[in-house]
Amino acid sequence: MRPRLLRICRHCYRYTLKDRCPTCGRPTEIAHPPRFSPDDRYLELRLKAKLDRRSAHHPVY
């Protein structure tokens, strides 16, 4: 049995252990960052996705 991780609702920022937020009913995400490994094969893809999300929220004029 795997340990239960603390989860967060990105809509109302409430922490819970459930898959759905008890306040607003929306899905929750795991609040912990992934473990770091120097030989991570997906680091480049994750950084690209993070930069794409960031640029989508802050367009350059």
C-alpha positions, 0 to 999 in steps of 0.5 A: 500500500502506497502512502497517502500524499497531501493534496491541494485544490488549485481553485480554493487552495485548500489542502486535503488527502482526498482526490476531490476538494471537500469545499468546491468539489473540484479535482485536487493535485499532489502538493509535493514536487517530484523527486530530483535526479541528476540523470532525469530523462524528462527534465528537458521536457518538464522545463519546456512545459513549465516555460510554455505554461508561464509564457501563456499566462504572461504574454509578451507585448 
